[in-house]
Amino acid sequence: MLQPESDVRPSNSSWSRQLVDSCLSAIALVVLSPLLLMIAGSIFCETGLPILFAQRRVGRKGQLFRLLKFRTMLHEMKGPALTVSGDRRVTRVGRFLREFKLDEIPQLWNVVRAEMALVGPRPEVPEFVDLNEPVWRSVLRVRPGITDPASIAYRQEEKLLAKAPDPIRYYQETLLPAKLAMNLAYLQERSFWLDLKVIMRTVRCVVYPDKGRITDTTDSSPRELR
């Protein structure tokens, strides 16, 4: 059940959490720099520039920011905001990056810039956000994150969308409300240990992506992380 805004714990707005997230992300960018260069080189060799893809997303308190990813699609091909499994726009390198979520690594820079957190509700594009809805105001009281329980539960989301007659409508009417409910449940219970479990579970899902399955959309609890 969705709870009032006052029940949400906006703990990732604290300076201490932001400082820790930013420092860890900066260290991760340095440590991962050889991998980042390899990925950039692979993208360039296959489809040229640009290497990065920037998209407007809705951040804390409804402020827009540019979320960064490694480009996984042919930049000259236009299409819907949502990507489904088998999308013809996705390149060969892009399919590999998306399978192991490596395209998300540049968002560490968003964390360094304090636009995002390591753990928090995933940011949505403006078209899917209604700031007049209490649930959105609750979720947007905190910085969005690179990962969250909903991202783990719906890590095979593209395959589910590919089966829907109208992917965008299915996302807006079915998947998005379920993810918002999970995000709100997570925010009501979030703690350092829960965030650590989310990160560890995310790493496991990245290493073993084929073991992922989509959760029931009626389940809005982060209990699988406990």
TORFIGU-687204 format. One line per 5 residues: their letters; for each residue y, x, z of C-alpha. Coordinates in Angstrom, 1 decimal, always signed. Each point is the difference from the previous one (the first is absolute). Layout:
N
a) Y/X/Z; ...
This chain:
226
mlqpe) +0.0/+0.0/+0.0; +3.5/+1.2/-0.9; +2.0/+0.7/+3.1; +3.8/-0.1/+0.6; +2.1/+3.1/-0.8
sdvrp) +0.4/+0.8/+3.6; -3.7/+0.8/+0.4; +0.1/+2.8/-2.5; +0.2/+3.5/+1.4; +2.5/+1.9/-2.2
snssw) -1.1/+3.3/+1.5; +0.1/+2.0/-3.2; +3.8/-0.4/+0.0; +0.3/+2.4/+2.9; +1.5/+3.4/-0.7
srqlv) -3.0/+1.8/+1.6; -2.5/-1.7/-2.4; +2.2/+0.6/-3.0; +0.5/+3.6/+0.9; -3.8/+0.5/+0.5
dscls) -0.8/-1.8/-3.3; +2.6/+2.1/-1.9; -1.1/+3.3/+1.4; -3.7/-0.7/-0.7; +0.8/-1.2/-3.5
aialv) +2.1/+3.2/-0.7; -2.9/+2.1/+1.2; -2.5/-2.0/-2.1; +2.1/+0.5/-3.1; +0.0/+3.8/+0.5
vlspl) -3.7/+0.1/+0.7; -0.8/-2.2/-3.0; +2.4/+1.7/-2.4; -2.8/+1.7/-2.0; -1.7/-3.4/-0.5
llmia) +3.4/-1.6/-0.9; +0.5/+2.7/-2.7; -3.5/-0.6/-1.4; +0.6/-3.7/-0.2; +3.4/+0.4/-1.6
gsifc) -1.5/+2.4/-2.5; -2.8/-2.4/-0.9; +2.5/-2.9/-0.6; +2.2/+2.2/-2.1; -2.9/+1.3/-2.1
etglp) -1.2/-3.5/-0.7; +3.1/-2.1/-0.5; +3.0/+2.3/+0.5; +3.0/-0.9/+2.1; +0.9/-1.7/+2.3
ilfaq) -2.3/+1.2/+2.8; +1.1/-2.4/+2.6; +0.4/-3.8/-0.1; +2.8/-1.6/+2.2; +0.0/-3.7/+0.7
rrvgr) +2.4/-2.1/+2.1; -1.6/-1.3/+3.2; +1.3/-1.9/+2.9; +0.3/+2.1/+3.2; +1.0/-0.5/+3.6
kgqlf) +2.5/-2.8/+0.5; -0.2/-1.0/-3.6; +1.6/+3.2/-1.3; -1.2/+1.1/-3.5; -1.3/+3.5/-0.6
rllkf) -1.8/+1.9/-2.8; -3.7/+0.5/+0.8; -1.5/+3.0/-1.6; -3.5/+0.4/-1.6; -1.6/+2.3/-2.5
rtmlh) +0.2/-1.8/-3.3; -3.4/-1.5/-0.9; +1.0/-2.1/-3.0; +1.3/+0.5/-3.6; +3.7/-0.1/+0.6
emkgp) +0.8/-1.5/-3.4; -2.2/-3.1/+0.7; +1.6/-2.9/+1.9; -2.0/-2.6/+2.0; -0.2/-2.1/+3.2
altvs) +0.9/+1.4/+3.4; -3.6/-0.3/+1.1; -2.7/+2.3/-1.3; -3.5/-1.4/-0.4; -3.3/+1.9/-0.4
gdrrv) -0.4/+1.1/-3.6; +3.7/-0.1/-0.8; +0.5/+1.7/-3.4; +3.3/+1.6/+1.2; -1.9/+2.2/+2.4
trvgr) -0.7/+3.5/-1.3; -3.2/+2.0/+0.5; +1.7/+2.3/+2.6; +1.6/-3.1/+1.5; -3.4/-1.7/+0.5
flref) -1.2/+2.9/+2.0; +3.2/+0.2/+2.1; -0.1/-3.7/+0.8; -3.7/+0.1/+0.9; +0.6/+2.5/+2.7
kldei) +3.6/-1.2/+0.8; +1.4/+3.5/-0.9; +2.9/-1.7/-1.9; +1.4/-1.0/+3.4; +0.5/+3.5/+1.3
pqlwn) +3.7/+0.3/-1.1; +0.8/-2.8/+2.5; -0.1/+2.7/+2.6; +3.4/+0.9/-1.3; +1.1/-3.6/+0.7
vvrae) -1.2/+0.5/+3.6; +2.0/+3.3/+0.2; +3.0/-2.0/-1.1; -0.7/-2.6/+2.8; -0.4/-2.7/-2.6
malvg) -3.7/-0.5/+0.9; -2.4/+0.8/+2.8; -3.5/+1.4/-0.1; -1.4/-3.3/+1.3; +1.7/-3.3/-0.5
prpev) -0.1/-3.1/-2.3; -0.1/+1.0/-3.6; +3.4/-0.7/-1.8; +0.1/-2.7/-2.6; +2.1/-0.3/-3.2
pefvd) +3.0/-2.3/+0.4; -1.5/-2.7/-2.1; -2.6/-0.7/+2.6; +2.2/+0.1/+3.1; +1.8/-3.0/+1.5
lnepv) +2.4/+1.1/+2.7; +0.5/-3.6/+1.0; -3.6/-0.2/+1.3; -0.5/+0.9/+3.7; -3.2/+2.0/-0.8
wrsvl) +1.9/+2.3/-2.4; +2.8/+0.5/+2.6; -2.6/+1.0/+2.5; -1.8/+2.4/-2.3; +3.2/+1.6/-1.2
rvrpg) +1.2/+0.7/+3.6; -2.0/+3.3/-0.4; -0.1/+2.7/-2.6; -2.7/-0.6/-2.7; -2.9/+2.4/+0.0
itdpa) -2.2/+2.0/-2.3; -3.0/-1.7/+1.4; -0.8/-3.0/+2.3; -3.0/-2.2/+0.9; +0.6/-2.3/-3.0
siayr) +0.0/+2.9/-2.4; -3.4/+1.0/+1.3; -1.5/-3.5/+0.0; +1.3/-0.6/-3.6; -0.6/+3.5/-1.4
qeekl) -1.9/-1.5/-2.9; +2.8/-2.5/-0.7; +0.2/+0.9/-3.7; -3.6/-1.2/-0.6; +0.7/-3.3/+1.8
lakap) +3.1/-0.6/-2.1; -1.8/+0.7/-3.2; -2.3/-2.9/+0.7; +2.9/-2.5/+0.6; +1.1/-2.2/-3.0
dpiry) +3.6/+0.6/+1.1; +0.2/+3.3/+1.9; +3.7/-0.3/+1.0; -0.4/-3.6/+1.3; -3.2/+0.9/+1.8
yqetl) +1.7/+3.0/+1.7; +3.0/-2.1/+1.1; -1.9/-3.0/+1.2; -3.2/+1.6/+1.4; +0.1/+3.7/+0.5
lpakl) +3.6/+0.6/+1.1; -0.1/-2.7/+2.8; -3.3/+1.5/+1.3; +1.5/+3.5/-0.1; +3.1/-1.2/+1.8
amnla) -2.1/-1.6/+2.7; -1.9/+3.3/+0.5; +3.2/+2.0/+0.1; +1.5/-2.3/+2.6; -3.2/+0.2/+2.1
ylqer) +0.1/+3.8/-0.2; +3.7/+0.1/+1.0; -0.8/-2.1/+3.1; -2.6/+2.4/+1.1; +1.1/+3.3/-1.4
sfwld) -0.1/+3.2/+2.1; -0.5/+3.7/-0.6; -3.8/-0.4/+0.2; -0.1/-2.9/-2.4; +2.2/+2.0/-2.4
lkvim) -2.3/+3.0/+0.3; -3.0/-2.2/-0.7; +1.7/-1.4/-3.1; +0.7/+3.5/-1.3; -3.6/+1.1/+0.7
rtvrc) -1.4/-3.1/-1.7; +2.3/+0.6/-3.0; -1.2/+3.5/-0.4; -3.6/-1.2/+0.1; +0.7/-2.6/-2.7
vvypd) +1.7/+2.6/-2.2; -3.0/+2.3/+0.3; -2.5/-2.8/-0.5; +1.8/-2.6/-2.2; -3.2/-1.6/-1.4
kgrit) -0.9/-1.2/+3.5; +3.1/-2.1/+0.2; -0.2/-3.8/-0.1; +2.6/-2.7/+0.0; +0.2/-1.9/+3.3
dttds) -0.1/-3.8/+0.2; +3.6/-1.2/-0.5; -0.3/-2.3/+3.0; -0.4/+3.0/+2.3; +3.4/+1.0/+1.3
sprel) -1.1/+2.3/+2.8; +0.0/+3.8/+0.1; -3.1/-0.1/+2.1; -2.1/+2.1/-2.5; +2.1/+3.0/+1.1
r) -0.9/-0.2/+3.6
